[in-house]
Amino acid sequence: MTMRPRLRHQLLFTGSLAAALALGCSDNRISILNGTTYTPDGHLVVFGWPIRVYDSALHAASPAIPSPADRSEVAAAALSTDGTLGLVAHGQFAPEPTPPSATLFRVPTGEVVSRISFAGFAPAGGSDVGGFALSPQGDRAFLAREVHRTTDGALLWSTPTTLSSPVFSADGSILVAIGLGPPPDQQAPYYESILMAFDAGTGAPLYANPLGGGSELGEISLLGDGSRLAGVLTTCQSRGCWQYLVTFSIADGRLISKVPVPVGVDVAGDVSCARTQDLCASSYRDDTSVATALWQADGTFLGTLAKMPISSSISTWPPPQPRLSPDGSTVALVSDTAVSVYQVSDGRLTGEIVAGNSP
């Protein structure tokens, strides 16, 4: 038995899109939609062509920001904790991949602060460049295995192998990411995820905690006060696969909780957590439907929203990636064609942005 394909541990992705803009406002048009994230005050930053900032009612809160990359080149994007700096990674991914670069810009003005060249590697193919993150203060950027200073683009340190799902601690002093280690038993065909942490300034290793043969830890997210990380751990052995909702201490990587996912339910690793309460969201699938699951840090399922019946003629897995607002009151579901925003309290759809053709 082989493990499931590894999840994409990056915030944004690109695609070829053709749909009408649901809001119908000429100043809200987006032709290429790459994903979204929230600012601390609950504004929604939609990384597309162009980049736009929306208020809670999905009205444009500021003029559009021209994308710093060509429409076909955006691979990933991130936002500083205070929401004032954005970073977009871009490069040529086909037919011959080249090392990506990144542009740091101010939000919401779009003023370019610096450009960074990640010259130490090139993506293996497609537009997946590996893990991508911007430090809370916006002074350091991580892409795949390199950390650069954003003010001048200088390379600060690098890791020997590519890492996924990078997360900076709330104070920016620690970088945690997921590595892939060889099977503990060389006779077994299962690799294992390793939760790894580094001093964000020097790159000095702080810990490397193997999670067991056959393990795959999906996207990790800072939870609540920032002292913990949450994620979905999938463990596969010859008898089958099992999933767990897990939390870790960011200080030492210690496993705090590990709660089994109910039998018959498949939870994707695209976890997003609130910053002011112990609430997380992830994609969900059972025998009849796909949805977004809401769960507490202790593993308690709170319910689902945006349920869709499984169709044999339409691919519904994975469903749109969830992004929880900082206070956990709304969740934005992000696909390569739309951003849909729901109220967590009652599951009500409050607004939608659909990519379409714009000049």
C-alpha positions in Angstrom: 0.0 0.0 0.0 1.3 3.4 -0.9 0.7 6.7 0.9 -1.7 9.2 -0.5 -0.1 11.9 -2.7 1.5 14.6 -0.6 -0.7 17.7 0.0 0.2 21.1 -1.4 1.6 23.0 1.6 1.4 26.5 0.2 -1.1 29.2 0.5 -1.9 29.9 -3.1 -2.0 28.3 -6.5 -2.8 29.3 -10.1 -5.2 28.0 -12.7 -6.9 28.9 -16.0 -10.3 30.4 -15.1 -13.4 31.6 -16.9 -16.4 32.7 -14.9 -18.4 35.9 -14.2 -17.7 38.0 -11.2 -20.5 37.2 -8.8 -20.5 40.7 -7.2 -21.1 42.4 -10.5 -19.1 45.5 -9.5 -16.8 46.8 -12.2 -14.2 47.9 -9.6 -14.1 44.3 -8.2 -13.1 42.4 -11.3 -10.5 39.7 -10.9 -9.4 37.7 -13.9 -6.9 35.2 -12.2 -7.7 34.0 -8.7 -4.8 32.7 -6.6 -6.1 32.5 -3.1 -6.8 34.6 0.0 -5.9 35.3 3.6 -7.2 37.6 6.4 -5.7 40.7 7.9 -5.8 41.1 11.7 -8.8 43.4 11.5 -10.8 40.9 9.4 -10.2 42.4 5.9 -9.9 39.8 3.2 -6.9 40.0 0.9 -7.6 38.2 -2.4 -4.4 37.5 -4.3 -5.4 37.5 -7.9 -5.0 39.6 -11.0 -5.1 42.2 -9.6 -4.8 41.9 -5.8 -7.7 43.3 -3.9 -8.6 44.0 -0.3 -12.2 43.6 0.8 -14.2 44.5 3.9 -16.4 42.0 5.8 -19.2 42.7 3.3 -16.9 41.9 0.4 -16.8 45.4 -0.8 -13.5 46.6 -2.2 -11.9 48.5 0.7 -9.1 50.1 -1.3 -7.9 50.5 -4.9 -6.7 47.4 -6.7 -3.0 46.5 -6.3 -1.4 45.5 -9.6 0.0 42.0 -9.3 3.8 42.1 -9.3 4.0 39.0 -11.5 2.7 37.9 -14.9 -0.7 36.2 -14.8 0.7 32.8 -15.4 3.6 33.0 -13.0 2.2 33.4 -9.5 3.0 30.4 -7.4 2.5 31.4 -3.8 1.8 34.4 -1.6 1.8 35.4 2.1 1.0 38.3 4.3 2.7 39.7 7.4 0.9 39.3 10.7 -0.1 43.0 10.8 -1.4 42.8 7.3 0.7 45.7 6.0 3.2 43.7 3.8 2.5 41.1 1.1 4.9 38.7 -0.6 4.3 37.0 -3.9 6.5 34.2 -5.3 6.7 33.9 -9.0 8.8 32.4 -11.8 8.8 30.4 -15.0 7.5 26.8 -14.3 7.1 25.5 -17.8 8.4 24.2 -20.1 11.7 24.5 -18.2 11.5 25.4 -14.5 13.7 28.2 -13.3 14.5 29.5 -9.8 11.6 31.6 -8.5 11.8 35.1 -7.2 9.5 37.0 -4.9 8.3 40.6 -4.6 7.5 42.3 -1.3 5.0 45.1 -1.4 2.9 47.3 0.9 -0.8 46.6 1.5 -3.0 48.3 0.5 -0.9 50.8 -1.6 1.0 48.1 -3.7 4.3 50.0 -3.3 7.2 47.6 -4.1 9.6 47.3 -1.1 12.1 44.7 -2.4 12.6 41.8 -4.7 14.2 38.5 -3.7 15.9 35.9 -5.8 15.7 32.3 -4.6 18.6 31.1 -6.7 19.5 27.9 -4.8 16.9 25.7 -6.4 14.3 25.3 -9.1 10.9 23.6 -8.7 10.7 20.1 -10.0 7.8 20.9 -12.2 4.3 22.5 -12.4 3.9 25.5 -10.2 4.5 23.8 -6.8 7.5 25.6 -5.3 7.2 24.0 -1.8 6.6 25.8 1.5 6.4 29.6 1.5 6.1 31.9 4.5 6.6 35.5 5.5 7.7 36.3 9.1 5.2 38.2 11.3 7.3 41.4 11.1 7.8 40.9 7.3 11.6 40.9 7.7 12.3 37.3 6.6 10.9 35.1 3.8 11.1 31.4 3.5 10.7 29.5 0.3 11.2 25.7 0.0 14.6 25.7 1.8 15.9 29.2 1.9 15.4 32.1 4.3 16.1 35.6 3.0 16.1 39.0 4.5 13.3 40.9 2.8 14.9 44.4 3.0 17.7 43.6 0.6 17.1 40.0 -0.4 20.2 38.6 1.2 20.3 34.8 1.9 20.4 34.3 5.6 20.5 30.5 5.8 19.2 27.4 4.1 18.3 23.7 4.8 19.7 20.7 2.9 16.2 19.5 1.8 13.0 21.1 0.8 10.5 21.6 3.6 6.7 22.1 3.5 4.1 24.1 5.5 6.5 26.6 7.1 5.1 28.6 10.0 6.8 31.4 11.9 6.2 31.7 15.6 4.1 34.6 16.8 7.2 36.6 17.7 9.1 35.6 14.5 12.0 33.9 16.4 11.2 30.2 15.4 10.5 28.7 12.0 8.6 25.4 12.1 8.2 23.2 9.0 7.6 19.6 7.9 10.3 17.5 6.5 10.1 14.0 5.1 12.4 11.3 6.5 13.3 7.8 5.3 11.4 4.8 6.7 12.4 4.0 10.3 12.5 0.4 9.2 14.4 0.1 5.9 12.3 -2.9 5.0 9.1 -0.9 5.2 7.8 1.2 2.3 6.5 4.0 4.4 8.3 7.3 4.9 7.6 9.6 7.8 6.9 13.2 8.4 9.3 15.1 10.7 8.3 18.2 12.6 11.3 20.4 12.4 12.1 23.8 14.0 14.9 26.3 13.4 16.1 29.6 14.9 14.6 32.0 12.4 17.6 34.3 12.5 20.5 31.9 12.3 19.0 28.6 11.0 20.3 26.7 14.0 18.2 23.5 14.5 16.0 23.5 17.5 14.3 20.1 17.2 13.4 17.4 14.7 10.6 15.2 15.9 9.8 12.1 13.8 6.1 11.3 13.7 6.4 7.6 12.9 6.7 5.4 9.8 3.9 5.9 7.4 3.0 9.3 8.8 2.0 12.4 6.8 1.4 15.6 8.6 -0.6 18.0 6.5 -0.6 21.8 6.6 0.1 23.1 10.2 -1.4 26.3 11.6 -0.7 28.5 14.6 -3.5 28.1 17.1 -5.0 30.5 19.6 -2.3 32.3 21.6 0.4 31.1 19.2 2.0 28.6 21.6 0.6 25.6 19.8 0.3 24.2 16.2 -2.6 22.2 14.9 -2.8 19.8 12.0 -4.2 16.6 10.6 -1.9 13.5 10.9 -2.5 10.6 8.6 -0.8 7.3 9.4 -0.7 4.4 6.9 0.4 0.9 7.5 -0.2 -2.5 5.8 -3.6 -2.8 7.6 -4.9 0.6 6.4 -4.8 4.3 7.1 -5.9 6.3 10.2 -6.3 10.0 10.7 -5.9 12.1 13.9 -6.5 15.7 14.8 -3.2 16.8 16.5 -1.7 19.7 18.3 2.0 20.4 19.1 3.9 22.8 21.3 5.8 25.2 19.0 8.5 25.6 21.7 9.7 22.0 21.7 7.6 20.1 19.2 6.0 18.0 21.9 2.7 16.3 20.9 0.0 17.8 23.1 -3.1 16.0 21.8 -4.0 13.3 19.3 -7.7 12.6 18.7 -8.8 10.0 16.1 -11.0 11.2 13.2 -14.3 9.3 13.2 -14.3 6.1 11.0 -15.7 6.8 7.5 -14.6 10.5 7.5 -11.6 11.8 5.5 -10.2 15.1 6.7 -7.8 16.9 4.4 -4.6 18.5 5.7 -5.5 22.0 4.7 -5.9 23.2 8.3 -6.6 26.9 9.2 -7.1 28.0 12.8 -8.3 31.2 14.5 -6.0 33.4 16.5 -8.3 34.4 19.3 -10.0 31.0 20.1 -9.3 27.3 19.9 -11.1 26.8 16.6 -9.9 25.2 13.4 -11.3 24.4 10.0 -10.4 21.8 7.4 -11.9 20.1 4.3 -14.0 17.1 5.1 -15.5 14.1 3.2 -17.8 11.2 4.1 -19.6 8.7 2.0 -22.1 11.1 0.6 -20.7 14.6 0.7 -17.8 17.0 1.0 -17.8 20.0 3.3 -15.7 22.2 5.6 -15.4 20.8 9.1 -15.1 22.9 12.2 -13.3 21.5 15.2 -11.8 22.6 18.5 -8.2 22.1 19.5 -9.1 19.2 21.7 -10.5 17.3 18.7 -14.2 18.0 19.3 -16.1 18.2 16.0 -18.4 21.2 16.0 -20.1 20.5 12.7 -19.8 21.2 9.0 -20.8 23.9 6.6 -20.9 24.4 2.8 -21.9 20.8 2.3 -21.9 19.5 -1.3 -23.1 16.0 -2.5 -20.4 13.9 -4.0 -20.9 13.6 -7.8 -19.4 10.9 -9.8 -19.2 13.3 -12.8 -17.6 16.2 -11.0 -14.4 16.2 -9.0 -15.3 17.4 -5.5 -12.1 16.4 -3.7 -10.3 18.2 -2.4 -13.0 20.9 -1.9 -12.2 24.6 -1.5 -9.5 25.3 1.1 -10.8 27.0 4.3 -9.3 30.2 5.7 -10.6 31.2 9.1 -10.8 34.8 10.1 -8.6 35.8 13.1 -11.6 35.9 15.4 -13.1 32.7 14.0 -16.4 34.4 13.0 -16.1 33.7 9.3 -14.4 31.3 7.0 -13.4 31.9 3.4 -13.4 28.9 1.2 -10.9 29.2 -1.6 -10.8 27.3 -4.9 -9.2 28.2 -8.2 -12.4 29.7 -9.4 -14.0 31.5 -6.4 -13.8 32.7 -2.8 -17.0 32.0 -0.8 -17.4 33.5 2.7 -19.6 31.9 5.3 -20.6 32.8 8.9 -19.3 30.2 11.3 -22.2 30.7 13.7 -25.0 29.6 11.4 -23.3 28.4 8.2 -24.8 31.2 6.1 -23.2 32.3 2.9 -22.5 36.0 3.2 -20.7 36.7 -0.1 -18.8 35.3 -3.0 -16.1 36.5 -5.5 -15.9 34.5 -8.7 -13.0 35.0 -11.1 -13.8 36.2 -14.5 -12.3 37.9 -17.5 -11.2 41.5 -16.8 -9.1 43.9 -18.7 
